[in-house]
């Protein structure tokens, strides 16, 4: 997903288009269309968020519901980062949607426990993938896509970024319960800033 401030323009990935009930390439997303798919109870909050992003141009994360073209409700997590041009100017927001509808986990303590098991048994990339799968309830392929996207966007080697994500996620205090997902959103979106020895 990408949103450009200057011309109020949106770009959807194929996955995001399908999440909204459209075949890729059959619709041009607009702000009006995006907001029309938000659940009525969430729409005002999301409209305010969009206005704030335009004003402050800050990264963001949100959890809300969308209603696809067929009337199905999807619980989604959306994480957005600053989109910059070649001169470094912030020109929009880019990020990703995660559809949580299929597996809304209530056993949050299980996620916390498995994060440590994953770290003990797997290579750096697999560790980070496993943690993303646990935290966001997504597939291995989707987890790898997230890592690869952040690696490409930040120009940090995939393995180095994965190691940092693993370290960051392990450092989150749990105190018997899973922290808010926004804590992990922030760590994922800023992991590249903590990677040392970038070539």
N, C-alpha and C positions, 0 to 999 in steps of 0.2 A: 504494500500500500504506500502510495506517495500523495502528498498534498502540497500544492504550490500556492504560496500566499498571493503573489502579484495578480494572477488571473483567476484565483479561486478554482483551481483545476485539480482534479483527482485522477489517479491511476490505480487500478486494482490488479492484483495478480489473478491468475486463473482460479486459484483456490478461494480467494476472497469473493470473486464473482459468483462462484458456485455456492459459497456459503450464503449469499443473498438470494440464491435461487435462479441465477442466470447462467447460461452457457457463456464461456469466455468469448469476448468479442461481439456480443449481441447487444450490449448496452454501454453507454458512456456515462460513467458516474458523475453526478453533480452534487453539490452540497444539499440541495433540496431532496435529491434521491437518497443520499446517505442518511439524512435525518428522518426521512419518511419510513425507513426500515427500522429505526430505533423503537423499542417497546414504548408505548405511550407513557408509561410511568417513569421511563428513563430519559425521555426526549429532551425535556427542559434542561436537565443536568448536563446532557451531552452538548446541547446548543451553547450553554454557558462555557463549557470546557473548550469548544472550538473557538469561541470569541477570545478566551484567555490565551490560547495557543497563538492566535493571530497577533495578540497584543504583546505577549511576553516572549514568544518564540522559544519557549523552554521545552525540554523533553517531557513526556507524560506517560502515565499508564492508567488504565481504567478497566473496570469490570462492569459489564452491562448486558442487556439483552437486545437481540435484534430479531425482527420478524421477517422471514424470507418471503419471496414472491408467492409462495404456496401457503403462507400462514403459519409455518412452523417456527417455533421459538428456539433460538440458539443463545446459550449463555457463553459470552465471549470475553476473553482478555485481549486488550489492545495495548501494545507498547509502542511508543513513538519516539524517535530520536530527531535531532536537528539535521536537516538536509542542507548542505552547503554547496555553493558553486565553486568553480576553479579558483576564485580569488578568496575563498574562505567565508564569504558572506552567507548568512543564513537565509535561504530562499524558500524553505518549506519544512515539511516534516515527513519522515519516512519511517516505516515500522512494520509490524506484523500483527495479524489476528491469530488467536488460538481459540478454537471452538471447544468449549468445555462440556458441551451438552451430553456427549455420549458417555462420559465417565466422571461425574461430579463426585469426588471422593470425600467421604465423611471421616474416614480414618486417617486424620492428618498425622497422628503420631507414627503410623506405619511409614509414611513418607520420610519423616525425620530419621527413623532407624535405618531405612534402606539407603539413604544418602551415604551413611558411614560404611555400610557394607559394599556399596558400589566403589567407593574410594579405595577400599582395601584390596579389591580383586581385579581391577581392570586397568588398561593403559590410559594415559591422560585423555585422549579423545573419547574413548569409551566411557571413562569415568564421567566426563562432562555431559555426554549424551545421556547416560543413565540418570544423572541428577536432573537434567531438564525434563526427561520423560516422567520422572517422579513428581517434580514440582508442578509441571504444567499438564500432566496427564495426556501426553502426546506420544506419537509413534517414534521409533528409532530414526526413521527417515526424516520426520519433521524436526526432531531434535538436532540432527546433523545439519539440516538446512539452516536452522537458526545459528548454529556455530559458524557455518561457512559464510552466511550473510554478514555476521558481525566481523568475521575475519577480513572479508573483502572490503566492507565499509570502512574499517579502521586501519587497514593495511598492516595487520599484525598476523604473524604466522599462526595457522590454525592450531598447531600443537601447543604453542605458547599461550594462546588465548584460552584453549581448553584447560590447560593447567591452572591458569589464573581463576577461571570460573569454578573449577573444583575447589581450589583453596578458599575462594570467597564463600562459596556455599557451605563448606564445612565450618567456616568461622562464625556462622550465624547462630546465636544462642537460641535454644529451643525452649528450655524451661518446661518440658513436658507437653508442649503444644506447638503446632506449626505456626511460624510467624506469618504475618500478612504477606500475600504473594507480591505486593508492591515492593517489599524488601528485596526479593529475588530479582524483580524487574530492574530495580536500580543497579544491583550488582552486575547483572548481565550487560546492561547498556553502558556501564562505565568500566568494565573489566580491563579494557585495553589501556586505560590510564594507569593501571597498576602493574602492567607487564614490564619487566626490566630487560635491558639488553636487546632492544628491538634493532634488527639490522636495517 
